[in-house]
Amino acid sequence: MKKSFKYQLNAVAMALALSANAWALTPQDGTPDLSLFIPGSQANDPAFGFLVKNTVVANAVCLDKALPGALSGTSANTDTTTHIYFNYLSGSPTAAINDNYSAIYCYTDDTKIPGLTTGDASNHHKTKLWISRRRLGASYIGLNAVAHPTDASAVLTYLADPTTAGCTAINGSYSTGGSTYQWNYSCSTVSATGTANGITGNIPASAATSDITPDVFYAADNVALPPAGSTLNYAPIQPGQIPTANIHALGGHIIGVPVTLVLRNALQYAEISTGQLPSTCTVGNDTNPDCMPTLTKQQLTSLFTGAVSDWSQFQITATKTLYDLIAAAPTGSGVSAPLDTQVHLCRRENGAGQQVAVLANLLQYPCLGSTAPELATPQSAPYTDVEYATSLGAVDKCLADFNDGTNGWFGTTNPSPYPQPPCSSAVSSCTTKHGNQWALSIQTTERNATNGANYRFIAIDGAAPTGEAAYLGHYPIIGTYALSWNQANVTANQHLALNAIAAYSKLPATIASRNNSLSPQLFGQAGYLSLVDNGFQPPLVWNTSNPTTPYSRLDSGNHPNACVIPTVNSSYGQAQLF
């Protein structure tokens, strides 16, 4: 297809800008000296050095930071050797996204990675480093590639390297979930090349990121399902398959329960009307955590399992249900009767880390063994509208469609074997009426900080999903996100690089920086916590510059464990009471 003159002119300008910058590291500089292939959760992406909202809030191992518009030709923006690479699925390179694949190409050296032996030995082992991330398939898929490296299911595609990924030098930005993510190169080609671990065509995973530690990925709901007709065998991750010495708990991930805006307003109205929220609160208040509506852990467990499938099952008085109260609300109250009263659940696919964290912390699955309640499926909860939103972006769009009646997720397709969204075959002729419906899901509190999407987080047992409430031990859904690898299956330099990334990512200052930039929700600071279990001293009272929780989740072997009930770390022995 012939490109426009304007497109060609932009490409020439970018090429000239790159040639003017003698230090620029580009695909023309050849293959990397050191590569890290890291599938799994997005939880640690900011610490790798990716651009979010036009800035790099943390930078573990690159010598300099990526810059938005780094290929624009202005000296202010080209003064960096680090560039961000996104993948575009089809159409124009301007349509790149990071939902599936992304990468960073930068210089590093032994001041960033102590002990590094690759690269230029005369200059601190200055090394061309390629960090390739794969978010497709979420936490389990990444952990599986580390735990079962010789299995066919470990064969994953990535942006293999900057020279073969079909990359175009073009600045761009991708918006999703209330945030924007910038790139400098847009790449068309993903592949799994080479031979490793006995599998031809396999790029071995160097490590995996997960929203919760690997110890609970043995249960059925936490193991991904293979595509229909596939011979792949996604097996449970058993103790010892990833050495505990290489499981690095990086921080506490505050995970929220988002609901459609119309549901948030309905709950807010009901709780104000009945005195559960202060009379000074108004429907639509987004800024005061005291005005945030709440559900209990038991109520949420009932919704997530399908035990409650209709909102009219929740009583307000002996004669009025939640629906009755909202349907009778006067004009101008900020609420109206929903399209229906069915519970609409935008759940994630099996093995999605944030969902696994909700299961462990809220449903205590699989921690209670056979007595633990299980997450709803269309088969187990036929009266709940159970929908599969198979990415963070899909969750945003699923909730938006149920709220607004749009077709951002309706009419799309899910990966096999998960059920398809409504109208997946032809959204233009879809007869499934939707919009103004009460739906809920699972989402990181790092998203929708600007309320750009029409969903809102709710409180649990009166505690808002903020860093302070989590630090106090009031908010219950905290996933210990991790970086895990097997030292026996990586090179010495990869092992050193991963250790450097883990050490940097754990720092309270690193976590505080990303919180301040990315998670300042209108109702309070959300995002992440640093861990007392990593040897950091918690403040005596909540402090955003040292967001270290005093609560420990170490088991009897002194290893992080998602099923351990948090208790005050005995090495410090202090916790703020209220």
C-alpha positions in Angstrom: 0.0 0.0 0.0 1.4 3.4 -1.0 2.1 5.6 2.0 1.1 9.3 2.0 3.7 12.0 1.2 3.2 13.3 4.8 3.9 9.9 6.3 7.1 9.6 4.1 8.2 13.1 5.1 7.8 12.3 8.8 9.8 9.1 8.4 12.6 11.0 6.7 12.6 13.6 9.5 12.8 10.9 12.1 15.7 9.2 10.3 17.6 12.5 10.2 17.0 13.1 13.8 18.3 9.7 14.7 21.4 10.1 12.6 22.1 13.5 14.3 22.1 11.8 17.7 25.3 9.8 17.7 24.3 8.1 21.0 20.9 6.9 19.8 20.3 3.2 20.2 18.2 2.0 17.3 17.4 -1.2 15.4 20.2 -0.3 13.0 22.7 -0.8 15.9 22.1 -4.6 15.6 20.9 -7.3 17.9 21.1 -6.8 21.7 24.1 -8.0 23.8 21.6 -9.1 26.5 17.9 -9.9 26.2 15.3 -10.6 28.8 11.9 -12.1 27.8 9.4 -11.6 30.5 5.8 -12.7 30.1 3.0 -12.1 32.6 1.3 -9.4 34.5 1.6 -5.7 33.9 2.1 -5.0 37.6 5.9 -4.2 37.4 5.9 -2.5 34.0 6.5 1.1 35.3 9.7 -0.1 37.2 11.1 -1.5 33.9 11.1 2.0 32.6 8.1 2.2 30.3 6.5 5.6 29.6 3.2 6.3 31.3 1.5 9.7 31.0 4.6 11.0 29.2 7.0 10.2 31.9 9.2 7.4 33.2 8.4 7.1 36.9 10.9 4.4 37.7 13.9 3.0 35.8 15.6 -0.1 37.1 18.5 -0.8 34.8 18.6 1.5 31.8 21.3 4.2 31.7 18.9 6.9 30.7 15.1 7.3 30.5 12.8 7.0 27.5 11.2 10.3 26.4 7.9 10.9 24.7 8.5 12.2 21.2 12.1 11.0 21.3 12.1 10.7 17.5 10.7 14.2 16.9 14.0 15.8 15.9 14.2 18.3 18.8 17.3 18.2 20.9 15.2 18.2 24.1 13.5 15.0 23.1 16.4 13.1 21.4 18.7 13.4 24.3 18.2 9.7 25.2 19.4 6.3 24.0 16.4 4.5 25.4 13.3 3.8 23.3 10.0 2.1 23.8 8.6 -0.5 21.3 4.9 -1.4 21.0 3.1 -3.9 18.7 0.4 -3.1 16.2 -1.9 -5.9 15.2 -3.0 -4.6 11.8 -3.4 -1.5 9.8 -1.2 1.5 10.4 1.9 1.7 12.7 0.1 4.6 14.4 -2.3 2.0 16.0 0.3 0.3 18.2 -0.8 -0.9 21.7 0.8 -2.5 24.7 -2.0 -4.8 25.6 -0.1 -7.8 24.2 3.5 -7.0 23.5 6.0 -4.2 24.3 9.8 -3.8 24.7 12.5 -1.4 25.9 15.9 -1.1 24.1 18.5 0.7 26.1 22.1 0.8 27.3 22.9 -0.6 30.7 26.2 -1.3 32.4 27.8 -2.7 35.6 26.8 0.4 37.6 23.2 -0.6 37.0 23.7 -4.4 37.0 26.6 -5.2 39.5 28.8 -8.0 38.2 27.7 -7.7 34.5 30.3 -9.3 32.2 28.8 -8.7 28.7 29.2 -5.6 26.5 32.2 -3.2 26.4 34.6 -4.3 29.1 36.6 -1.1 28.7 33.6 1.0 29.6 31.8 -0.5 32.6 30.6 -3.4 30.4 28.3 -1.0 28.6 25.6 -3.3 27.1 22.8 -3.1 24.6 19.8 -4.5 26.6 16.5 -5.6 25.2 13.6 -6.2 27.7 10.7 -7.8 25.9 7.4 -8.0 27.7 4.4 -10.2 26.8 1.2 -9.4 28.6 -0.9 -11.7 26.5 -2.2 -14.6 28.6 -1.6 -12.8 32.0 0.1 -14.2 35.1 -0.4 -17.9 34.7 1.0 -18.1 31.2 4.2 -16.4 32.3 4.6 -18.5 35.3 3.9 -21.7 33.3 6.7 -20.8 30.9 9.1 -20.6 33.8 7.8 -23.6 35.8 7.5 -25.9 32.8 10.1 -24.7 30.3 10.3 -27.9 28.3 6.6 -28.2 27.7 5.0 -27.2 24.4 2.8 -24.7 26.4 6.0 -22.7 27.2 6.5 -21.8 23.5 5.5 -18.1 23.5 5.7 -15.3 21.0 7.4 -12.0 21.7 8.9 -8.9 20.0 12.0 -11.1 19.5 14.6 -8.3 18.9 14.6 -4.8 17.4 16.1 -6.0 14.1 13.5 -8.7 13.3 10.3 -7.2 14.8 9.4 -5.1 11.8 9.7 -1.8 13.6 8.9 1.6 12.3 10.4 4.7 13.9 7.3 6.7 14.8 6.2 8.3 18.1 2.8 7.4 19.3 0.4 7.2 22.3 -2.1 4.6 23.4 -4.9 5.5 25.8 -6.7 2.9 27.9 -8.2 2.7 31.4 -7.7 6.4 32.0 -4.0 6.4 31.3 -1.8 7.0 28.3 1.2 5.0 27.3 3.8 6.3 24.8 6.0 4.5 22.3 8.9 5.4 20.0 8.8 2.4 17.6 5.8 0.5 16.3 6.4 -3.1 15.4 4.4 -5.5 13.3 6.1 -8.9 13.8 6.0 -11.2 16.8 7.8 -14.5 16.8 9.2 -17.4 18.7 12.6 -18.0 17.1 15.6 -20.1 18.0 16.0 -23.4 19.9 16.1 -23.7 23.6 15.1 -26.3 26.2 14.7 -28.9 23.5 11.9 -27.0 21.7 12.6 -25.7 18.2 11.2 -22.2 17.7 11.1 -21.4 21.4 12.3 -18.2 23.0 12.7 -19.3 26.6 11.1 -17.0 29.2 13.8 -15.4 31.3 11.4 -14.6 34.1 7.7 -14.0 34.7 5.7 -11.2 36.4 2.6 -12.0 38.4 0.0 -10.1 40.4 0.3 -12.6 43.2 3.0 -15.0 44.3 3.2 -18.4 42.4 2.1 -20.5 45.3 -1.7 -20.4 44.5 -1.4 -21.2 40.8 -2.0 -24.9 41.3 -5.8 -24.7 41.7 -8.2 -25.3 38.8 -9.6 -21.7 38.6 -6.0 -20.3 38.6 -4.7 -22.4 35.7 -5.3 -21.2 32.1 -7.5 -23.2 29.8 -6.0 -24.4 26.5 -7.6 -23.4 23.2 -10.4 -25.6 22.0 -9.0 -28.6 20.1 -5.4 -27.8 21.3 -3.0 -30.5 22.5 -1.4 -28.0 24.9 -1.4 -29.1 28.5 -1.5 -26.2 31.0 -0.5 -27.9 34.2 -0.8 -26.7 37.8 2.3 -24.9 39.1 3.6 -27.1 42.0 5.9 -26.2 44.9 9.5 -26.4 43.9 9.0 -26.0 40.1 10.0 -22.4 40.5 12.8 -22.2 43.2 11.8 -20.2 46.2 15.2 -18.4 46.1 14.1 -17.0 42.7 10.6 -15.8 43.7 10.9 -12.2 44.5 7.9 -10.6 46.1 8.1 -7.0 44.9 5.3 -5.2 46.6 1.6 -5.2 47.6 -0.8 -4.6 44.7 -4.0 -2.9 45.8 -6.7 -4.5 43.6 -10.2 -2.9 43.5 -13.8 -3.9 42.7 -15.0 -1.6 39.9 -18.7 -1.2 39.2 -20.6 0.5 36.4 -21.1 4.2 37.2 -24.9 3.7 37.3 -24.5 1.0 39.9 -22.1 3.1 42.0 -24.6 5.9 42.0 -27.4 3.5 42.9 -25.5 2.2 45.9 -24.5 5.7 46.9 -28.1 6.9 46.8 -29.3 3.9 48.8 -26.6 4.3 51.5 -27.2 8.1 51.8 -31.0 7.6 51.9 -30.7 5.0 54.7 -28.1 6.9 56.8 -25.2 4.4 56.0 -23.3 7.3 54.4 -23.2 10.9 55.8 -26.1 13.1 54.9 -23.6 15.6 53.5 -22.7 13.2 50.7 -24.3 13.6 47.4 -24.8 11.1 44.5 -21.9 11.4 42.2 -19.3 12.4 44.8 -16.0 11.0 43.6 -13.6 12.8 45.9 -14.6 12.0 49.5 -13.8 8.4 50.6 -16.4 8.8 53.3 -19.0 9.0 50.5 -17.8 5.9 48.7 -20.5 3.2 48.8 -19.5 -0.2 50.2 -20.3 -3.9 50.0 -19.2 -6.5 52.6 -16.8 -9.3 51.8 -19.8 -11.7 52.2 -21.9 -9.8 49.7 -19.1 -9.6 47.2 -18.3 -13.3 47.6 -22.0 -14.0 46.9 -21.9 -11.9 43.8 -18.6 -13.3 42.5 -19.8 -16.9 43.0 -23.3 -16.5 41.7 -25.0 -17.1 45.0 -26.6 -13.7 44.3 -27.6 -13.4 40.7 -30.2 -10.6 40.9 -29.8 -7.3 42.5 -33.4 -7.5 43.8 -32.0 -10.2 46.2 -30.6 -7.4 48.3 -33.1 -5.9 50.7 -33.1 -2.3 52.0 -36.1 -2.7 54.3 -38.6 -5.5 54.9 -40.6 -4.4 52.0 -38.1 -2.7 49.7 -35.2 -4.1 47.6 -32.4 -2.1 46.2 -34.2 -2.0 42.9 -37.4 -0.8 44.5 -35.6 2.1 46.2 -33.9 3.2 43.0 -37.0 2.8 40.8 -39.0 5.0 43.3 -36.3 7.7 43.4 -37.5 11.2 42.5 -36.5 13.0 39.4 -33.2 14.8 39.8 -31.9 12.4 42.4 -29.1 11.2 40.1 -30.3 7.7 39.7 -32.9 5.8 37.6 -34.1 2.2 37.4 -31.7 0.0 35.5 -32.5 -1.8 32.3 -32.7 -5.1 34.3 -31.9 -6.4 37.7 -29.6 -9.3 36.7 -26.1 -9.3 38.1 -23.6 -8.7 35.2 -20.1 -10.0 36.0 -17.1 -9.0 33.8 -14.8 -11.7 35.2 -11.3 -12.4 33.9 -10.0 -15.6 32.3 -8.5 -18.4 34.3 -5.0 -17.6 35.6 -5.3 -13.8 35.4 -3.3 -12.6 38.4 -5.6 -9.9 39.7 -8.5 -12.4 39.7 -6.3 -15.0 41.5 -5.6 -12.3 44.1 -9.3 -11.7 44.6 -9.9 -15.4 44.9 -7.2 -15.8 47.6 -8.0 -12.7 49.6 -11.8 -12.6 49.3 -13.0 -16.1 48.6 -10.0 -17.7 50.3 -9.6 -20.0 47.2 -7.7 -22.3 47.1 -6.6 -21.6 50.6 -9.6 -23.3 52.3 -9.2 -26.4 50.0 -12.4 -28.1 49.0 -14.5 -25.8 51.2 -13.5 -22.6 49.4 -16.2 -21.1 47.2 -15.4 -20.9 43.5 -15.7 -18.1 41.0 -18.8 -18.1 38.9 -18.9 -19.5 35.4 -21.8 -19.7 33.0 -22.2 -23.3 34.0 -22.0 -22.9 37.8 -24.1 -19.7 37.9 -26.6 -19.9 35.1 -28.7 -17.0 36.4 -25.8 -14.6 36.6 -24.7 -13.0 33.4 -21.1 -14.2 33.5 -18.9 -12.5 30.8 -15.2 -13.1 30.2 -13.1 -9.9 29.8 -9.7 -11.3 29.0 -7.5 -8.3 29.6 -7.3 -5.1 31.6 -8.5 -3.1 28.6 -11.4 -5.6 28.1 -12.5 -5.0 31.7 -12.7 -1.3 31.0 -14.7 -1.8 27.8 -17.0 -4.5 29.3 -18.0 -2.2 32.1 -18.3 0.8 29.8 -20.7 -1.1 27.4 -22.9 -2.2 30.3 -23.0 1.3 31.6 -23.3 3.3 28.4 -24.7 0.9 25.8 -21.6 1.2 23.6 -19.9 -1.5 21.6 -16.3 -1.3 22.7 -16.3 -4.9 24.0 -19.7 -6.2 22.7 -19.1 -7.5 19.2 -15.4 -8.3 19.8 -14.0 -11.8 20.2 -12.3 -13.7 23.1 -9.5 -16.1 22.7 -10.5 -19.8 22.6 -11.9 -21.5 24.7 -13.6 -18.6 26.6 -17.2 -17.7 25.7 -17.5 -14.9 23.3 -18.9 -11.5 24.2 -22.5 -10.7 23.2 -22.9 -10.0 19.5 -19.4 -11.2 18.6 -20.4 -12.2 15.1 -22.1 -9.0 14.0 -22.3 -6.1 16.4 -24.0 -3.9 13.7 -27.1 -6.2 13.8 -26.9 -7.0 17.5 -30.3 -7.2 19.2 -28.9 -7.6 22.7 -30.1 -4.4 24.3 -27.6 -3.1 26.9 -26.6 0.0 28.8 -27.8 1.4 32.2 -27.0 -2.0 33.8 -25.5 -3.0 37.1 -22.2 -4.8 36.5 -19.0 -5.4 38.5 -15.5 -6.7 37.9 -11.9 -6.8 39.1 -9.3 -4.1 38.3 -6.0 -2.6 39.4 -6.4 0.7 41.2 -3.7 2.1 39.0 -6.4 2.5 36.3 -9.1 5.1 35.8 -7.4 7.5 38.2 -8.9 10.4 36.2 -12.4 8.8 36.0 -12.2 8.9 32.3 -14.0 5.6 32.1 -17.6 5.2 33.3 -16.9 2.9 36.2 -15.9 3.6 39.8 -14.3 1.6 42.6 -16.3 0.8 45.7 -15.3 0.2 49.3 -15.2 -3.2 51.0 -16.5 -3.3 54.6 -16.3 0.5 54.7 -12.6 0.6 53.6 -11.7 2.4 50.3 -9.0 0.8 48.1 -6.3 3.3 49.2 -2.8 2.8 50.3 -3.7 4.2 53.8 -6.6 1.7 54.2 -4.4 -1.2 53.1 -1.5 0.0 55.4 -4.0 0.0 58.3 -5.1 -3.5 57.5 -8.6 -2.4 56.7 -8.7 -3.0 52.9 -8.6 -6.7 52.2 -7.6 -7.3 48.5 -3.8 -7.0 48.3 -1.9 -9.2 45.9 1.8 -9.7 46.5 3.1 -9.1 43.0 6.3 -10.9 42.1 9.1 -11.4 39.6 10.1 -15.1 39.4 12.6 -17.1 37.4 14.7 -20.3 37.6 18.4 -19.6 37.8 19.2 -22.9 36.2 17.5 -21.8 33.0 19.0 -18.4 32.5 22.5 -17.1 31.8 24.7 -15.6 34.5 24.1 -12.1 33.1 20.4 -12.6 32.8 20.3 -13.7 36.5 22.3 -10.6 37.5 20.0 -8.3 35.5 16.9 -9.9 37.0 18.3 -9.5 40.5 19.0 -5.8 39.8 15.5 -5.3 38.5 14.0 -7.0 41.6 16.1 -5.1 44.1 15.2 -1.8 42.5 11.5 -2.6 42.1 11.1 -3.5 45.8 12.4 -0.1 47.1 9.8 2.0 49.0 11.0 5.1 47.0 10.4 3.2 43.7 6.9 2.3 44.7 6.1 5.8 46.1 7.2 7.3 42.9 4.9 5.2 40.8 2.0 5.8 43.2 2.4 9.5 43.2 2.5 9.7 39.4 0.1 6.9 38.4 -2.4 6.2 41.2 -3.6 9.4 42.7 -7.3 8.5 42.6 -9.7 11.3 43.4 -10.7 9.5 46.6 -7.1 9.0 47.8 -3.8 7.5 47.0 -4.1 4.0 45.6 -1.7 1.6 43.7 0.9 -0.3 45.6 2.7 -0.9 48.9 6.3 -1.8 49.7 6.8 -4.8 51.9 8.1 -5.1 55.5 8.9 -8.7 54.5 11.6 -7.3 52.2 13.4 -5.8 55.2 12.0 -2.2 54.9 10.9 -0.5 58.1 7.3 0.7 58.0 6.5 4.2 59.2 4.8 4.4 62.6 1.9 6.1 60.9 0.9 6.2 57.2 3.3 8.1 55.0 3.0 8.2 51.3 6.8 8.7 50.8 7.3 5.3 52.6 4.3 3.2 51.7 5.5 0.1 53.6 2.9 -2.2 55.1 3.6 -3.4 58.6 1.8 -6.7 57.9 3.7 -9.9 56.9 2.6 -12.7 54.6 5.5 -15.1 55.2 4.9 -18.8 55.8 6.7 -21.0 58.4 9.6 -21.4 55.9 10.0 -17.6 55.7 8.6 -17.5 52.1 5.9 -15.3 50.7 2.6 -17.1 50.6 -0.7 -15.7 49.3 -2.7 -17.9 51.7 -1.1 -16.6 54.9 -3.3 -14.3 56.9 -1.5 -11.0 57.3 0.0 -10.3 60.8 2.2 -7.6 62.1 5.8 -8.4 61.2 7.5 -9.5 64.5 10.8 -7.9 63.5 9.3 -4.4 63.9 6.2 -5.1 66.0 4.5 -1.8 65.5 1.3 -1.0 63.6 -1.0 2.1 63.4 -4.2 1.3 65.2 -6.6 3.6 63.3 
